[in-house]
Amino acid sequence: MPDYDPTGLLVGSEGTLEIAMEITLQLLQTPESIAAILVHHIYSAKSLRGALKSSAILILPSIQPNNFLRLIFYL
């Protein structure tokens, strides 16, 4: 039998052969608000930069520093 590769076996099984013995989770506080910006049909870095600048002027002043801003690019 050639070299045994346990990593390849576990990755190839997509985790179905693994058993979690210990899991540590860190809970995060829920943000007070979430903002979403939908940018439609951005094909170049130049147009993306312009879209982000214009949306930042409109949206960012109303968002507190500790909140999240999600950018969803709709291609």
Helices and strands as residue ranges (DSSP letters): H 6-12, E 34-40, H 45-59, G 60-62, E 68-74
